[in-house]
Amino acid sequence: MPDLYAYTDGACSGNPGPGGWGAVLIAREGDAVVKERELKGGEAHTTNNRMELLAAINALETLSTASTLTVVTDSSYVKDGITKWIYGWKAKGWKKKGGEIKNIDLWQRLDEARLRHDVTWEWVKGHAGHPENERADELARAGMAPFKG
């Protein structure tokens, strides 16, 4: 069975402003890529964090069967939120001390999507020459393009 990876990224021109998200799903057997799929989308008025979340959500939601995969993101917001913060939020009825959870709609959607899979989350430094992260960034910018003036 191949190893499955989802490389995700979000982009925004202004924050808020027009934004896009991109994801590259890659199935590997050893060093060989056996299947690859690219996803992208965007919105006219959004934030970078929402686009980062939508990249991960769409990567997970596009998988039609329960899968074991690694989601690779350059967003510490997404990685820390889904691996650390979310447990406290859920224990407190989707609330946090000191105020509302920003992007709660997307955090709940990401939580639902990830529970269908066995997901490992990895963070990589963005814009540091990581080929798949750079490709996800290109897709995010392409997803944003139709919404830029």
C-alpha positions in Angstrom: 0.0 0.0 0.0 1.5 3.4 -1.0 2.3 6.1 1.5 -0.1 9.1 1.1 0.8 12.7 1.7 -1.2 15.9 1.4 0.9 19.1 1.0 -1.3 22.2 1.8 -1.0 25.9 1.6 -3.1 29.1 1.7 -2.4 32.5 0.3 -4.1 35.9 0.7 -3.5 39.3 -1.0 -4.2 41.6 1.9 -5.4 40.0 5.1 -8.4 40.1 4.7 -8.6 40.2 0.9 -8.8 37.8 -2.0 -7.4 34.5 -1.1 -6.7 31.0 -2.4 -5.8 27.5 -1.2 -3.9 24.7 -2.8 -3.2 21.0 -2.0 -1.0 18.4 -3.6 -1.9 14.8 -2.8 0.8 12.3 -3.5 0.9 8.5 -3.2 4.4 7.1 -3.0 5.9 3.7 -3.0 9.4 4.2 -1.7 10.7 7.2 -3.7 8.4 6.6 -6.6 5.3 8.7 -7.1 2.5 6.4 -8.1 -0.4 8.9 -8.1 -0.7 12.6 -7.8 -3.7 15.0 -7.6 -3.8 18.8 -7.3 -6.6 20.8 -5.8 -7.2 24.6 -5.6 -9.8 27.1 -4.9 -10.3 30.6 -3.6 -12.6 33.3 -2.3 -13.1 37.0 -2.9 -12.8 38.2 0.7 -11.1 36.0 3.2 -8.0 35.6 5.5 -4.8 33.7 5.2 -5.7 31.5 8.1 -9.1 30.5 6.5 -7.3 29.6 3.3 -4.7 27.5 5.2 -7.6 25.7 6.9 -9.5 25.2 3.7 -6.4 23.6 2.0 -6.3 21.0 4.7 -10.0 20.5 4.8 -10.3 20.0 1.0 -7.3 17.6 1.0 -9.0 15.4 3.6 -12.6 15.7 2.2 -11.5 14.7 -1.4 -10.4 11.3 -0.1 -13.4 9.0 -0.7 -12.2 6.2 1.6 -10.7 6.2 5.0 -7.0 6.7 4.6 -3.8 6.8 6.5 -1.9 9.9 5.5 0.5 12.7 6.4 -0.7 16.3 6.0 2.2 18.6 5.5 1.5 22.3 6.2 3.6 25.5 6.6 0.9 26.9 8.9 1.7 26.5 12.6 -1.9 27.8 13.1 -3.3 24.7 11.4 -0.9 22.2 12.9 -1.0 23.5 16.5 -4.8 24.1 16.3 -5.6 20.5 15.1 -2.9 18.7 17.3 -3.1 20.8 20.5 -5.8 23.5 20.9 -8.8 21.7 19.5 -9.0 19.3 22.4 -9.5 22.1 24.9 -12.0 23.8 22.6 -14.0 20.7 22.3 -13.9 19.9 26.0 -15.3 23.4 26.6 -18.1 23.1 24.1 -16.2 24.8 21.3 -15.2 27.7 23.4 -12.0 29.1 24.7 -11.0 31.1 27.7 -11.0 34.8 26.8 -13.3 34.8 23.8 -14.5 33.2 20.7 -12.6 30.7 18.5 -11.8 32.4 15.2 -12.8 30.3 12.2 -14.8 27.9 14.3 -16.8 26.8 11.3 -13.7 25.7 9.6 -12.1 24.1 12.7 -15.3 22.0 13.1 -15.2 21.0 9.5 -11.5 20.1 9.7 -12.2 18.1 12.9 -15.0 16.2 11.2 -12.8 15.5 8.1 -9.8 14.3 10.0 -11.8 11.9 12.2 -12.5 9.8 9.0 -8.8 9.2 8.5 -5.7 8.3 10.4 -3.8 11.6 10.0 -0.3 12.6 11.0 0.4 16.3 10.9 3.8 17.8 9.9 5.0 21.4 9.7 7.5 22.6 7.2 9.0 26.1 6.8 7.2 27.9 4.0 9.0 29.5 1.1 12.1 27.5 1.9 12.5 25.4 -1.3 10.4 22.4 -0.2 9.2 21.3 -3.7 5.7 20.1 -2.7 5.1 23.0 -0.4 6.2 25.4 -3.2 3.7 23.6 -5.6 0.9 23.9 -3.0 1.7 27.7 -2.8 1.6 28.0 -6.6 -1.8 26.3 -6.5 -3.1 28.6 -3.7 -2.0 31.6 -5.8 -3.7 30.2 -8.8 -6.9 29.7 -6.8 -6.7 33.3 -5.7 -6.1 34.7 -9.2 -9.8 34.9 -10.3 -10.6 37.0 -7.3 -7.8 39.6 -7.6 -8.7 42.9 -9.1 
